[in-house]
């Protein structure tokens, strides 16, 4: 298999990289990378987190206030209902985020591998072998990058996907990187750039915030997509070519839109009413998504470039150019619809399909702007 051969041929390079990382670590401290990795989100990102936190409160607050108005009389009951809705909404979101991500990963896992912590011995590394050479090679490459960047090794979950991306899930139990098997095809500079970006995002509070607020964001996105899907239904008789641009949104799954048992006007009316009803939730969701997630990715782009510029990364291959190339490769590679939708907000590169991006908060131009910023720095 080509992936296995490539991984085997790269073993000598990986060993030398690990040796250099060990030498660097023995002679110095981890303060430089740690300072970059633990940078707090900006004010704009915190505002985005606050806006996203309003979504679960609003989802439950409306029905709670309605019930309180019927059952009790006076503002005290309504205020108590809002407080309970806020506690249940935020607590439920915090609890559901990791569960949603775990289910998405388990459904697509190629093999399960957990990289040992940075203090583990070589024998511990061998004991975690999955028996799949491609999976083991990817886990080792991620561990080498973490050592080179002087960041604690994360858990690694390898998924059997054609997409070229890296997802990062950060919870109170630690950081987990979701790596597709196709990433084994990347050259070292691009691979190092994507993984270092994910490591930095996981070591900061950004991925933790996104994971904690993932559930309400997905609820609003699915409802908005459903409304847009109903509104866009048409009579497809007459041999109309339904190309990739008109495919059903991947978050709603594959399906036939040509059912004519219900007039398309009824679908359009239902979709329009749903979009009107969801608008008060979609506005904070879209703004929060843009501020917290979009700006968070851009901020981590700059942080990844600083890791390379400061000489912390042992391979010396991380720079703005390699990050820009990695982002472009991931964007242009096939398999966008093969990447789990629930991991999009936790990924280095958003992989939403065309229909999805029209209703999400993330800008459709996000990748283009990120690449342009990185390449403008390279030209200086």
HUDA-V609606 format. One record per backbone hydrogen bond with DSSP energy under -1.0 kcal/mol. CO is the residue of the C=O (numbers start at 1). NH is the residue of the N-H. E is the energy in kcal/mol with one decimal. If there is no record, write none. Layout:
CO;NH;E  CO;NH;E
This chain:
1;5;-2.3  2;6;-2.7  3;7;-2.3  4;8;-2.9  5;9;-2.8  6;10;-1.0  8;11;-1.2  10;14;-2.7  11;15;-2.4  12;16;-2.0  13;17;-2.4  14;18;-2.5  15;19;-2.5  16;20;-2.5  17;21;-2.4  18;22;-2.4  19;23;-2.3  20;24;-2.6  21;25;-2.3  22;26;-2.2  23;27;-1.5  30;34;-2.4  31;35;-2.5  32;36;-1.5  33;37;-3.1  34;38;-2.1  36;39;-1.2  42;46;-2.3  43;47;-2.4  44;48;-2.1  45;49;-2.3  46;50;-2.2  47;51;-2.3  48;52;-2.4  49;53;-2.1  50;54;-1.0  54;58;-2.8  55;59;-2.6  56;60;-1.9  57;61;-2.7  58;62;-1.5  60;64;-2.0  61;65;-2.8  62;66;-2.1  63;67;-2.5  64;68;-2.6  65;69;-2.4  66;70;-1.6  67;71;-2.8  68;72;-2.7  74;78;-1.0  75;79;-2.8  76;80;-2.5  77;81;-2.0  78;82;-2.3  79;83;-2.2  80;84;-2.4  81;85;-2.5  82;86;-2.5  83;87;-2.3  84;88;-2.8  85;89;-2.8  86;90;-2.5  87;91;-2.3  88;92;-2.7  89;93;-2.2  90;94;-2.4  91;95;-1.9  92;96;-2.6  93;97;-2.0  96;100;-2.8  97;101;-2.1  98;102;-2.6  99;103;-2.3  100;104;-2.0  101;105;-2.4  102;106;-3.0  103;107;-1.9  105;108;-1.4  108;160;-2.4  117;120;-2.2  121;125;-1.5  122;126;-2.0  123;127;-1.8  126;129;-1.7  132;136;-2.8  133;137;-2.4  134;138;-2.1  135;139;-2.4  136;140;-2.3  137;141;-2.3  138;142;-2.3  139;143;-2.1  140;144;-2.4  141;145;-2.2  142;146;-2.4  143;147;-2.3  144;148;-2.6  145;149;-2.4  146;151;-2.8  155;177;-2.9  157;179;-2.7  158;110;-2.4  158;111;-1.1  159;161;-1.8  159;181;-2.0  161;182;-1.2  166;348;-2.4  167;178;-3.2  169;176;-2.8  171;174;-1.4  174;171;-2.3  175;155;-2.3  176;169;-2.9  177;157;-3.0  178;167;-2.4  179;159;-2.0  180;183;-1.7  181;184;-1.7  182;185;-2.1  183;186;-1.5  187;191;-2.6  188;192;-3.4  189;193;-2.0  190;194;-2.4  191;195;-2.5  192;196;-2.6  193;197;-2.2  194;198;-2.0  195;199;-2.7  196;200;-2.5  197;201;-2.1  198;202;-2.5  199;203;-1.9  200;204;-1.1  201;207;-1.3  205;209;-2.2  206;210;-2.4  207;211;-2.5  208;212;-2.1  209;213;-1.6  211;214;-1.1  213;217;-1.1  214;218;-2.3  215;219;-2.0  216;220;-2.3  217;221;-2.3  218;222;-2.7  219;223;-2.2  220;224;-2.5  221;225;-2.8  222;226;-2.5  223;227;-2.3  224;228;-2.6  225;229;-2.7  226;230;-2.6  227;231;-2.4  228;232;-1.5  230;233;-1.0  241;243;-1.0  243;246;-1.3  244;247;-1.4  249;252;-1.7  263;267;-1.3  264;268;-2.6  265;269;-2.5  266;270;-2.4  267;271;-2.8  268;272;-2.6  269;273;-2.3  270;274;-2.1  271;275;-2.4  272;276;-2.1  273;277;-2.3  274;278;-2.2  275;279;-1.0  278;281;-1.1  278;282;-2.5  279;283;-2.1  281;285;-1.7  282;286;-3.3  283;287;-2.4  284;288;-2.6  285;289;-2.6  286;290;-2.2  287;291;-2.5  288;292;-2.9  289;293;-1.1  289;294;-1.8  290;295;-1.3  293;297;-2.3  294;298;-1.9  295;299;-2.9  296;300;-2.0  297;301;-1.8  298;302;-1.7  299;303;-1.9  300;304;-2.7  301;305;-2.0  302;306;-1.8  303;307;-1.8  304;308;-1.7  305;309;-2.6  306;310;-2.1  307;312;-1.4  308;311;-1.3  319;323;-2.0  320;324;-2.5  321;325;-2.5  322;326;-2.3  323;327;-2.5  324;328;-2.3  325;329;-2.6  326;330;-2.4  327;331;-2.3  328;332;-2.6  329;333;-1.6  335;338;-1.2  336;339;-1.2  340;343;-1.8  341;344;-1.5  343;346;-1.0  344;347;-1.4  346;168;-3.0  353;357;-2.3  356;359;-1.5  363;366;-1.4  365;369;-2.5  366;370;-2.5  367;371;-2.7  368;372;-2.2  369;373;-2.4  370;374;-2.2  371;375;-2.5  372;376;-1.9  373;377;-1.6  374;378;-1.7  375;379;-1.5  377;380;-1.0
